[in-house]
Amino acid sequence: MIYTINRQTILGFTGLLLLLVCARQTLGNCTEEKFGTFPYFFGRTNIDCMDRTRRAALTPQRISFSGKRVHMWINYRGTYFEYGVGQSRGVHVGTSLYNHGNCAGQMESLPAGYSSLSVECLTRCAQNYATRYGRYQPMYDIVHPFANMMSRILCSSKCPVWCMK
C-alpha cells in the first residue's frame, strides 16, 4: 500500500510539532497584567472586503468558528501586525490596518494578553515570519497561524533569536 503525503499534510504536522515544542518552553503567564507590561489585542477584518482568499493552545490564540471568512491581526502598543495582505501576500506593520481602513476591522474589547517586549522585536518577527515558516498559503480555513505565533512571541520574556536575523 502506498501513502502519499501532500504539502498540506506536512504543514499541518509541522504546526502540531510547533505547538508541542512551545508546550515545553516556559512562556509564563501573559494573561495577567504586571508592572511594565502592555496589553495586546486580537482583531478581525472581513476577508470578502479585503478581496482575498481565506487562511494552531498554550498561549492566547483565536480560531474563528463563525462561518464568516475573517482575517486575523494583532494590535500591540498601537501597531497593527498582519500577514497575507496585498498583492505580495506579505507582512503589514503600521499604525493603521492594511488598506488604510477601507475594510472595517474589529478589535476585541479585552486584551488577549500582556507583554513587555518591544514593538521593534515584534516588527522583526513579523518581517522574518515568511523566511522562518514559509510564504503565505491560502489553505487555512479556521486557523490563523501568524496572529497566534505573534501572540506566542508576545508571551515570551525575550525576543526570539530568529527574529533578530
Secondary structure as the mmCIF struct_conf table of DSSP 4:
data_model
#
loop_
_struct_conf.conf_type_id
_struct_conf.id
_struct_conf.beg_label_comp_id
_struct_conf.beg_label_asym_id
_struct_conf.beg_label_seq_id
_struct_conf.end_label_comp_id
_struct_conf.end_label_asym_id
_struct_conf.end_label_seq_id
HELX_RH_AL_P HELX_RH_AL_P1 ARG A 7 ARG A 24
BEND BEND1 GLN A 25 GLN A 25
TURN_TY1_P TURN_TY1_P1 CYS A 30 THR A 31
BEND BEND2 GLU A 32 GLU A 32
TURN_TY1_P TURN_TY1_P2 PHE A 35 GLY A 36
STRN STRN1 PHE A 38 ASN A 46
HELX_RH_AL_P HELX_RH_AL_P2 ILE A 47 MET A 50
TURN_TY1_P TURN_TY1_P3 ASP A 51 ASP A 51
BEND BEND3 THR A 59 THR A 59
BEND BEND4 SER A 66 LYS A 68
STRN STRN2 VAL A 70 TYR A 76
TURN_TY1_P TURN_TY1_P4 ARG A 77 GLY A 78
STRN STRN3 THR A 79 VAL A 85
TURN_TY1_P TURN_TY1_P5 GLY A 86 ARG A 89
STRN STRN4 GLY A 90 GLY A 94
BEND BEND5 THR A 95 SER A 96
HELX_RH_3T_P HELX_RH_3T_P1 TYR A 98 GLY A 101
BEND BEND6 ASN A 102 CYS A 103
STRN STRN5 GLY A 105 MET A 107
BEND BEND7 SER A 109 LEU A 110
BEND BEND8 ALA A 112 ALA A 112
STRN STRN6 GLY A 113 SER A 115
HELX_RH_AL_P HELX_RH_AL_P3 VAL A 119 TYR A 133
BEND BEND9 ARG A 135 ARG A 135
TURN_TY1_P TURN_TY1_P6 PRO A 138 MET A 139
BEND BEND10 ASP A 141 ILE A 142
HELX_RH_AL_P HELX_RH_AL_P4 PRO A 145 LEU A 154
TURN_TY1_P TURN_TY1_P7 CYS A 155 CYS A 155
BEND BEND11 SER A 156 LYS A 158
HELX_RH_3T_P HELX_RH_3T_P2 VAL A 161 MET A 164
#
